Amino acid sequence: MIHFMRYKWLYFLISASILVPGFYSLFRWGLNPSIDFTGGTLFELKFENNSQFSILNSQLKEITDNEEIEFGSIQSSGENIYLLRMKPITKEKKEAMLKAIEEKFGQVEELRFETVGPTMGKELLRKTFYAACLSILAILVFIGWSFKNWHFGASAILALLHDFFILLGSFSLLGHFFNVEIDSLFVTAVLTTMSFSVHDTIVIFDRIREKKRLNPKLELESQADVALTETMVRSLNNSFTIVFMLLALILLGGETIRWFVVALLIGTITGTYSSPFVATPILVILQRLKRRK
């Protein structure tokens, strides 16, 4: 048996060292929302002729100014492929802009054209918030009812919030320093992270409940240590299979899903860490406080 709970305050210190920069970034700079939330047009083009990025950026801005289009940003998404972000435009405006681009740069292939209104973006944001709240409430009720103890549910929710804020803080920092945007795929990654975090936590809590039933006189810290010792290898093996797959997608996948995969990778790592080293120590502390009272 490994005495994991002996170092529970060290685990909290490690979590704090990651959470504090994330919270600072969230309050100072916030998140960098994509057109999925703010509304706008995404226009992806492939140029036959290779053009220098800085020159292309300035010339495209000149074209959009002439067409009275409010230009946002341009991002490279592959060899001679660029993503243009701008305020919502009509198909007529798009055709006029495409014609002007072809006159200046030659043959251009249109890969994607998407327009999202600001009303739809606000609706998506509101539904995301409701989905997250309902998930948290359902998890709290389910775990509290299953284990007949609200401490188990509260510990799982606190670990879940730990993973949630680490993911948000990480993308706030990435958005500030690397201009990474959050979109609807990021929402999917957040909800997936929440489910993954709780899944591992329930496995450990179930093992603690089993040890408590078999040996009720054993201290809770010792029960937790035994449970973590028995489940740690399983948890690591399970997580590493996911991490290896996600790393392959980051290295070999396309640009459009890269940051979605990065979000899943961060969520997988934090979920693997929080179940044994955040949720379980919180449970031990809550149970100890209850005994003292």
Secondary structure as UniProt FT lines:
FT   HELIX           4..7
FT   HELIX           8..28
FT   HELIX           35..38
FT   STRAND          40..47
FT   HELIX           53..66
FT   TURN            67..68
FT   STRAND          71..78
FT   TURN            79..80
FT   STRAND          81..86
FT   HELIX           91..105
FT   STRAND          108..116
FT   HELIX           118..147
FT   HELIX           150..178
FT   HELIX           184..214
FT   TURN            216..217
FT   HELIX           220..252
FT   HELIX           255..257
FT   HELIX           258..274
FT   HELIX           275..279
FT   HELIX           280..292
//
